[in-house]
Amino acid sequence: MLRADPEHATSIGRHDYDDRWTDWSKAARDVRRHFFETRLERLKSFSEADLSPANRLTARLVKYDFQSRVDAWEMEDYLLHLGQLFGFHNRVYLTFDRMPARTVHDLENMIARLTAIPTYVDQNIDLMNEAIAHQVTQPRVVTNAITQQIAAQIRQDSEHTALLEGFRKIPANIPVAEQQRLRNQAKQAYDQVFIPAWRRLYQYMTTNYAQHVRPADSLSSIPNGKQDYAILVRRLTTTNQTPEQIHELGEREVKRIEGEMLAVARETGFRGTLAEFQEKIKNDPAQRFHSKEEMLVYCRNIAKIIEPQLPNQFRHIPVLLYGVRPIPADREAGTATNAQPPSPDFSVPGWFNLNTYQPGSQVKYDKESLVLHEAVPGHVFQITLAHGLPGIPDIRKFYMNSAYAEGWALYAESLGSQLGLYRDPASRYGQLASERFRAVRLVVDTGIHEYGWTREQAVQYFRQHAPEESYAEIDRYISWPAQALAYKMGQLTIRELRTKAEEKLGEKFDIRDFHDAVLSQGTLPMELLKDVVTEYIGR
């Protein structure tokens, strides 16, 4: 299916289709859906009895993935395709960021993609018109964030846009005349093709789409919204927990973690309330940044403290080719810190993309857990390891679900004490605040989409239980229902499996073997991961 999703192919280092975009016409989407539906029916009738254990796991994973895709098809196309984080407009920039720019062919691929943008825009406008006809749209707060991003992108001229970064540093082995030709063609494609298409997209978003935003922030405000939310909860948590169960679990976790946070405050001699300690530590000048560069250096140093300690926790360590950089200015206000793994052939490096927006309002005490989560041994570590696993098919290496990836990254934050971090109460408090934040997400996401909370109700809960976090996070949950549930649901599953292994194995338990069991089969839905770890315990 890489030919059908060339952006995904680019992101995993397959560059055969770098000259095109996904075909978002209705005919192409119908073909893709038919592919998954027919393959799923064949898989359901396929006997797994004679398969090897490895192939049986592959068959179960593919069946699970295809069923999940088909169940959420309309929501993925009509709703999740549009968002301020990874919406189709930002996917253009994310894709260019993963494209190589070492040869004439590489650079001509970039020009071809710029030239193809009008069709890409037209197809996505048609898709949004379908969504409007089905009354499956984003609310105004999300639409406003997207239009602000598109407006900022339009304001970038050819000398400053990230889309032409590759043309500013063309390799010296390409003849000068050829370099000039490529730069001229790229500038022309950007000025005369991309920018007019992006203006047309902006005009559509601010007029047509803006008139049809859904009436409330909650997904329950669209037809069959609660049923759709339940489907997304199943897809993104890979569990059978209901929204009601997850909401109650979140409330219990918030209470538990806040008790641990208060205990850390007491270690420092503080005798006030948790909210008072939060204010005290937040306003401590020693915890403040003064510039974006200071934030970047601080996080780079944390990463280099962690890396030499990794053999204490892992038997298998991947090549760690990644850097720490700021999120671009046109997206930083609405984009959370995130990670990109290197391409499997290491032709493109990985990145820990740090949100350095308003550095003076950010604090140091939560950055150790952030680096553990996004870089090592979180996302960059785990995904790079998965891409290089021997003896498993590509569909297993590149399969992804949020519950496993985000659950592992949140679990990775708990390993800081064994990896040279959390040496003072402030950083331990930061780790607990990070975990509490993910528990708050369970309450707020389900509050909005299952119980119909307004944005202001969500803000009030944040003020009480996540005062250090930006309210832009709430807009993320509004635009991407259920994804915020994946972190804590995955982490709790991994934590539960570790406790089970420790109890069953006793003195035989080795943390390196447990981590191998969790990581050695690539990304898995939680129910399949449970089977893999249970088998490891049995061995």
KOLTORVO-835850 format. One record per atom (N, C-alpha, C): y, z, x. Coordinates in steps of 0.05 Angstrom, whole numbers, plus 5000, padded with zeros to 4 digits. Example, Ala and Ser with C-alpha at 12.3 -4.5 7.8 and 13.67 -1.06 7.14 Angstrom:
488651565264/491051565246/493451565264/495551425257/497951435273/500151575258/
***
This chain:
497650005016/500050005000/502550005017/502349995043/504749995060/506549755054/505349525049/506949285042/508649335017/507549494998/509049544974/511149754977/511049904999/513050115004/513950105033/515549895040/516249855068/517850085080/519450225063/520950455074/519050665084/516850725069/514850915078/513550815103/512850555104/511650445128/513450495153/516050445149/517950495171/517850785180/517850965160/518051255166/515651355182/513351225179/510951315194/510351135218/512350975226/511950815251/510550555248/510250455223/508950195218/511249995213/511849815232/514249655231/513749365224/511549305211/510949035202/512748935180/513949125165/515449055141/518349155143/519449175167/522049285172/524349095163/523648865153/525748675145/526148675115/525048865100/525248855071/525349135059/525849145033/525849395017/523549384997/522949614986/521049624963/522149454940/520349304928/521049144904/521049334880/523449394869/523649574847/523949434820/523349174819/523349034794/521149144776/521449114750/519449224731/516749094736/516648834742/514148704747/512648824771/514148874792/512848994816/511949284810/513549434795/512749704789/510249714772/510049514753/507649504736/505149434753/505449264772/503249194790/502349444806/504249604816/503549844831/502150044813/503150074789/501850274771/499050184764/498649924759/496049824753/494149874776/495049844800/493449894824/492350174823/494150374820/493250654820/491450714796/492050604773/490350664750/487550554753/487350304762/484650184764/483050314787/484350384809/482950514831/482050794823/483650924807/482951194797/480551184779/480350984762/478050954744/475550904761/475750744782/473450694799/472650944814/474551094823/473951344837/472451544819/473351554794/472051744775/469151684770/468451424772/465651344767/464051334792/465251414815/463951394841/462551654847/460051634855/458451874862/459151964891/459652224894/460352334920/457852464933/455652464919/453352614928/452252524955/452352264961/451252164986/453252145009/455652235004/457752215025/457552445045/458452395069/458752605089/460852805080/460853045090/462953235082/465753135086/466152995109/468852885114/469652675094/467852495088/468452285068/468652395040/467152605034/467352725008/470152845004/471152975026/473853085024/475952865020/475552645034/477452415031/477352315002/474952284991/474752184964/476052374944/475652634948/476952834930/479952824932/480952794957/483852784961/485052544948/483852314952/484952064940/484952084910/482752184899/482652214869/484852394860/485252614873/487252814866/490052684867/490552544889/493152424893/493752204873/491852034868/492251814849/492751924821/491252124813/491552244786/494352364783/495152504804/497752634804/500052424803/499752204817/501751994816/501951874788/499651814776/499651684750/500851874729/500152124730/501152324711/504252334711/505352324736/508252364739/509752094742/508551874735/509651614742/512551574731/512851614705/515551574693/517651764705/516852014710/518752204720/519552124749/517652024765/518351944792/520251714792/519751514774/521451274774/524151324761/524151454738/526551474722/528351704731/527151924740/528752164746/528952214776/526752254790/526752344818/527652124837/527751874828/528651654844/531651684850/533051844833/535951874835/536552174842/537752214865/538352494872/540152494897/541452724901/543352744923/541952804950/539352864950/538052914975/536652654985/534552574971/533052344980/533052124959/535252094944/535451884925/535451614938/535051394922/534751134934/537151044950/539551144944/541851064960/541751194988/540951444990/540651575016/538251475031/536251375016/533851285030/534451045048/536450895041/537350665058/538150775086/539750985086/540651105111/538351235126/536651375112/534351505125/532451305137/532151075124/530350865134/531550735159/534150675159/535350565183/535150755207/535251015201/535051215222/532351205236/530251105222/527551105233/526750825244/528650635244/528050375253/528550345283/526650225298/527150185327/529349975331/530749995353/532949795360/532749725389/530349635397/529949575425/529749275432/529249115412/528848825417/530548665397/530748405403/532248225385/530948235357/528348235356/526848245331/527548505315/527648725329/528348975316/531048955303/533048855318/535748835308/536048635285/534548415287/534548225265/533248335240/531348515243/530248655219/532448825205/534148955221/536249105210/538248925194/538848705206/540648515193/539348415167/536748355168/535348265144/535448475122/535148725129/535248935109/538048965097/540148945114/542848945104/543348715084/542348485091/542748245075/541248265048/539048425047/537448465023/538548685005/540648815013/541649044997/542548964968/543848734964/544648664936/542248664917/540048544925/537648544907/536648834903/536648984924/535849264922/537549424902/540149374904/541949514886/541549414857/541349154853/540949044826/538349154813/536249164829/533649254818/533849554810/535249704827/535549994820/537450034796/539349864793/541049884769/539349824744/537649614746/535849554723/534049794717/533049924739/531250154735/532750384722/535250434730/536850644717/537450574688/537850314682/538150244654/535750304637/533350254649/530850334635/530750634630/531550784651/531551084648/533451164625/535751034624/537651094602/536351034575/535050814573/533750734548/531550934540/530251064559/528251264554/529351544552/532051564556/533451824555/532452014576/531751904600/530852074622/532952034645/534952194644/537152164664/537852434677/539352424698/540252664712/542752764697/543453014701/545853124688/548353064705/550653134694/553153064707/553453184735/552653424739/553053554765/551553394787/549253284781/547753114801/549152844804/549852724782/551152464783/553752474799/555252684796/557752714811/557252734841/555252894848/554552924876/553752654889/552252494874/551352234884/553752044887/555452034867/557751854869/559651924892/559852184897/561552274920/560352184946/557652184948/556352094972/556751794976/556351644954/556651354956/559551284963/561451424952/564251384958/564851434988/563651644999/564051705027/562751485045/560551385036/559151165051/560850915050/562050845028/563750615026/566150625045/567250875048/569550905065/569050865095/566450865103/565750825131/565950535138/567550465159/567750185167/565450125186/565249875194/562949785210/562849915238/565050025247/565150165273/564050445271/563750555247/562950835245/560450885228/559550685213/557250735196/554750775213/553050955203/550451005217/548650765215/549050595195/547350355191/547450165215/549650165230/549949985252/549850125279/548750365279/548550515304/546950365325/544850235317/543150085336/544649855350/546749755337/548249525349/550349625368/550849885369/552749995388/551550055415/548950055417/547550115442/545249925446/545749665444/543749465448/542749475477/540149465481/539049485509/540249265527/540649335552/542049155571/540348915578/537748925573/536048695580/536348465561/537748505539/538348285520/540848145530/540747875533/543047735544/545647795528/547847795543/550447865531/551147695507/550647435510/551347255487/549747315463/547147395467/545447465445/546347725432/547147915449/548248165439/550648115421/552447935429/554847885413/554047755387/552147565387/551247435362/550247645343/548547835353/547348035335/549448225324/551348295341/553448475331/555148335310/555848085314/557447935295/556047905268/553347845270/551847815245/551548075230/551148295246/550948555233/553548635219/555748595233/558348665222/558948505196/558248245198/558648075175/556948165151/554448225157/552648315135/553548585124/554648755140/555549015130/558148975113/560048825124/562648795111/562448625086/560948405087/561048205066/558648225046/556648375054/554248405036/553748695028/553448865047/552849145041/555149285025/557549275036/559749425023/560249324995/560449054989/560748974961/558549074943/556049064953/553849164936/554149464931/554949614951/555249904948/557549974930/559649804930/561849844911/560849794883/559249594879/558149534853/556349774843/554849884861/553250124854/555050354846/557150394861/559050614855/560250564827/561050324822/562250264796/560250314774/557750234778/555750284757/555350584752/555150744774/554651024771/556951164757/559451084763/561751224751/562451134723/561350914714/561850814687/559350824670/557550634674/555150614657/553450874658/552550944681/550651174683/552051434674/554551464682/555951714676/556151764646/556051544630/556251574601/553651674589/551551674605/548851734593/547451964607/548952124621/547752364634/546452534613/544452684620/543052854600/544953084592/544653184568/546653374557/546753644570/544653724584/544653984597/543253964624/543654164641/542354164667/539354184666/538354314645/535454354642/534054104635/531654064647/529953834639/529053854610/529054094599/528254134571/530253994552/532553894562/534453764545/533953474541/531753364553/530953084548/528453084530/527852864517/525452854500/522952914517/521253094506/518753184520/519253304547/521653424550/522453524576/520653754586/519753934568/518054154577/515354054586/514253854572/511653744580/511953604607/514253454611/514653324636/514953524659/516353754653/516653954674/513854074682/512154114662/509454224668/507954024686/508253764682/506953564699/508053584727/510653604730/511853624757/511053884771/510854104756/509954354767/507154324779/505354194764/502654144774/502653964798/504253754797/504353564820/505453694845/507553844842/509053944866/507954204877/506554364860/505354614871/502454574877/501154364866/498254304868/496654554860/497654694840/496154924828/496154884798/494655054785/494555054756/496255274743/498055394759/499855604749/501855484729/502355614707/504255524688/507155604696/509155474686/511955554692/512455854685/511255954664/511656234656/510456414677/507956354686/506656514707/508256514733/509356284740/510856254765/513456414763/514756404740/517256564736/516756854741/514556964729/513957244732/513157314760/511657134773/510957174801/513457194818/515357014813/517857024829/519357284826/519457384802/520857644797/519457864813/516757864813/515358074828/515858044858/515857794868/516257754897/519057834906/521057764889/523757844896/523958154899/522758294880/522858584881/521458694906/519158584912/517658674936/519158624962/520258384965/521658314990/524258474992/525658514971/528058674973/527558954981/525259064974/524459334984/524059325014/522859115025/522559095054/525159055068/526958905055/529658865067/531159125069/530959285049/532359545049/531159725071/528559705075/527259865096/528359785123/528859525128/530059435153/532859545156/534359545134/537059655135/537059945143/535060095132/534860375138/534260425168/532760235181/532160265209/534760275226/536860145216/539360135231/541060385226/540160565209/541660805202/543460765178/543360525165/545060465142/543960615118/545660735102/544760895079/545860785052/547160555053/548260445028/546260275013/547160114994/545459934979/544859684994/542859534984/542159284997/544559084997/545959074974/548258904972/550458974992/550759234997/552759325016/551959255044/549459275050/548459205077/548758905081/548258755060/548658465061/551458395069/553358515056/556258475062/556858555091/555758775100/556258875127/555258685148/552858595145/551658415166/552958135164/553558045140/554857785137/557557765151/558957995149/561757995160/561858095189/559558145201/559558235229/560457995247/562558025262/563457795279/561357695298/559557865306/557457785325/555457585312/555457585285/553657405271/554857145262/557357095270/558756855261/558856635282/558856385272/559156155289/562056065289/562955925310/565655835312/565855525312/563555395315/563655105316/560954985310/560854735304/558354595300/556654595325/557954545348/556554525373/555254795380/556555015373/555355275379/552855315362/552855225337/550455235320/548155075332/548754835341/546754665352/545454785377/547154885395/546155015420/544455255414/545355415395/543955655387/541155595377/540855385360/538255315349/536455185370/537655025388/536054905410/534855125427/536355335432/535355545449/533055695436/533255735410/531055865395/528555705398/528755435395/526355265397/525055295424/526655325445/525555335472/524355615478/525155815463/523856075464/521056065452/520855925430/518355905415/516155745430/516855515440/514855325450/512855435470/513755595491/511755695510/509855895498/510556005474/508856215462/506756095443/506855835437/505155705418/502155745423/501255735449/498355775454/497356045444/499056245439/498156495429/497156475400/498056265386/497356245358/495755995351/495655795370/494455535363/492755445386/490455335379/488655205399/489554915405/490654785385/491354505387/494354485382/495754375402/498654355401/499454055405/500953945386/501653655388/503853605409/504353355415/506653275431/509153345415/510953495427/513353585412/515753425422/516053185411/518253015417/520253025394/522253195397/524253225375/526753345387/528953305372/531553415380/532753565357/535053685362/536553835341/539253695339/539953605315/542553455311/543753535284/546353485281/547653545255/547053335234/547053425209/546953235187/549553085186/549452815181/551952655181/554052765161/556552725167/558752845152/558752745123/557852495117/557952385090/555952525072/553952665084/551852785068/551653085071/553053205090/552553485098/553153675075/555153625059/555853815038/553653845017/552053635012/549953644992/547153625002/546753645028/544053615040/543353855056/541053975049/540054215063/538954135091/538854325109/537454285134/534654185129/533753985145/531153865141/529953765167/527553665166/526253575190/525053305187/524953145208/523452895209/521652905233/519052845229/517252835252/517652585268/516852585293/516952325308/514952125296/515451875301/513551665292/510851715306/508651645294/506051695306/505651585334/506951355340/506751245367/508951345385/510551535376/512751655391/514851455400/515051235386/517151035392/519851135381/519751315361/522151425350/521851725351/523851875360/523452175363/523652305336/522652555335/523152725311/525752865313/526652975290/529253105289/529153355272/530353565281/531053795265/533953745257/534453655232/537153585222/538453835211/540353945226/541554205219/544054165202/544254315180/546754305165/548854475179/550754345191/552954485205/555554495189/555254445163/557654435146/559054705146/561654715150/563254955150/561855175168/561755125194/560255315211/561355595210/563955625205/565055895204/564056065182/562855945161/561756095139/558656135142/557556045164/554656075168/554156305188/551656415187/550956655202/548656595222/548456765242/546356725262/543756845254/543757065239/541357215235/539057065220/539756845206/537656705192/536656455207/537656405231/537056155245/534356165259/533356395267/530656405279/528556315259/528656425235/526756335214/527156045207/529655945208/530155665202/528855475222/529055545248/527755375268/524755385266/523655625261/520755645257/519855465234/521455455212/520755305188/520955005193/523154915203/523654625205/522354495230/522354645252/521454515277/518654615285/518554835299/515954935310/515655225302/513255295292/510955125286/510955015257/513254975246/513454875219/513154575217/515154445204/514754165196/514253965220/515953975240/515553785262/512753825275/512054065280/509454135292/507154045274/507254125249/504954075230/504553775225/506753635219/506453355212/505753185237/506853255260/506053115284/503053155290/502153395286/499253455290/497553295271/498353285246/496853135225/496652845232/498852725242/498852435248/497052375271/496452565288/494752515311/491852615309/491052705285/488352815282/486252605286/484252665303/482152465308/480052465285/478852235280/476552225263/477052245233/479652215225/480152215196/481751955189/481351845166/482751595159/485751635156/487151415158/490151425156/491051545130/489651495108/490551595082/490751905083/489052025099/489052315102/491252405122/491752245142/493752315162/496552305150/497052125131/499752075121/500152175093/498052285081/498452395054/500252645057/501952685036/503752915037/504053035009/504153295008/504953434984/506753664991/508553734974/510553944981/509254214984/507254284967/506154554968/504954614996/503554425007/502354465034/504454465055/506154255056/508054225077/510154455077/511254505054/513254715052/511954995053/509555015042/508155275043/507455345072/506555145088/505955195116/508555275130/510655135125/513155185140/514255465134/514055555108/514855825101/513056035114/510455975114/508556155127/509156165157/509955945169/510555935198/512856125205/514656175186/516856365191/515756645196/513456715185/512356985189/511157025216/510856805232/509656825258/511656875281/514156915274/516256945294/515757175313/514857405304/514357625322/512357565343/510457395337/508357315357/509357085375/511656975369/512656745383/515356795397/515757045404/518157125420/520657175405/520557185378/522957225362/522957485347/524957525329/525157765312/525158015329/526758025350/526858255368/528858465359/530358415338/532458605329/532458615299/533458825287/533458855258/534858625243/536958515255/538458295242/536658055237/535257975258/533557735255/531157785237/530058035237/527958105218/528958105190/531358205186/532658195160/533057895152/533857725171/534157445165/531657315156/529357385168/526857275160/526157355131/526557605125/526057705097/527957575077/530457535085/532357405068/531557125062/530456985082/529456715079/527056715059/525256905062/522956915044/523856985015/525757175013/526857244987/528056994973/529556834989/530756594979/528656414966/526356384978/524256214966/523056344942/522956604940/522056744916/524156714894/526756724901/528856674881/528556394869/527756204885/527355934875/525355924852/523256094854/521256094833/522556174806/524256374808/525556474784/527656274773/529256164791/531456004782/530555724773/528755604788/527755334780/526455344752/524655544748/523355564722/525355664701/527255834710/529355924691/530855684680/531655504697/533155264688/531555084671/529155004680/527754784668/525754874646/524855124648/522955224627/524455384606/526355544615/527755724596/530555644589/531455414600/533955304592/536455444603/536155574626/538455704638/540655494643/543155584640/545355424649/545755454679/547355274691/547955304719/549255574725/550955664707/552355924711/550456154711/548356144694/546256354695/544856354722/544256114732/542956094758/544756204780/547356144778/549356244798/549356554797/549256664774/549256954771/546857084785/544556954781/542057054794/542357034825/543456814834/543956774863/545756994874/547857044859/549757254869/548357524873/546457584856/545157834858/542857834878/541457614881/539057614897/538957414920/540957244922/541057054945/543957004952/545557214957/548457184961/549157024985/547356995004/547956855029/547556555026/546556455003/545956175000/548056024984/548355764991/550255594977/549355534949/551255514931/550555444903/549755144901/550254994922/549254714922/546254704920/544854924929/541954944926/541154924897/542755044879/542055034850/542154744840/544054594850/544254314842/541854154852/540654234874/538254114884/535954164864/535754404854/533554464834/533954314808/536454284801/537054134777/536253844780/536753724803/536153434807/533153384813/531753584823/529053544832/527253764821/526753764795/525353984782/522554034795/521954294799/519454394809/518954384839/520554214853/520054194882/520554464896/522554604886/523254864898/520955074895/519155024876/516955204872/514855184894/514754954908/512654894926/512455084950/514855174960/514955334984/513355594981/514055754961/512856014958/509955994948/509455794930/506755764920/504855694942/505655514960/504055434983/503655665002/505855805009/505756025028/503956245018/504156314992/502556534982/499556454982/498956204978/496156114980/495156145009/496656055028/495856075056/495556375064/497456535056/497356825062/494956945050/494256875025/491856975011/489356895026/489256645036/486956545051/486656695077/488856755090/488756905116/487657185111/488657315090/487657585084/484657585078/483757375063/480957355058/479357315083/480357145102/478957095127/478857355144/481057495145/481157745161/479157955150/479057975124/477158165111/474258095115/473657835112/470857745114/469857745143/471557665162/470757625189/471057875207/472758055199/473158295215/473858235243/472258345262/472758315291/472458025300/471057865284/470657575291/473157405285/475057525271/477457365263/479057305287/479857055291/481656965312/483756795299/486256875302/488456735288/488556445296/487856375320/487856095328/485855925313/483456045307/481455905291/482355875262/483656085252/484556065224/486655845222/488555835241/490655625240/489355345243/487355325260/485855075262/484654995236/483455185221/482155125196/484255015176/486655135176/488755055157/489854775164/490054725190/491454485199/489654245206/487054295210/485354095222/484553865204/485053885177/484353675159/486753525148/489153575160/491553445150/492553585125/494553475112/495653585088/493653565065/493453785050/491553795028/492853935004/492053864979/492754024956/491554304960/492854504947/491954784951/489054834943/488154704922/485354754914/483354644934/484054424947/482254324968/482454484994/484854585000/485254755023/483555005021/483455114997/481855354992/478855304999/477855074992/475155004998/474654975028/476554855042/476354815071/476255085085/478055265078/478155525091/475755695084/474755675060/472355815052/469955725069/469855465074/467755355091/467955455119/470455475130/470855585157/469955875158/470556035138/469656315138/466556325138/465356145122/462356145121/461156075148/462455885163/461355815189/461556045209/
***
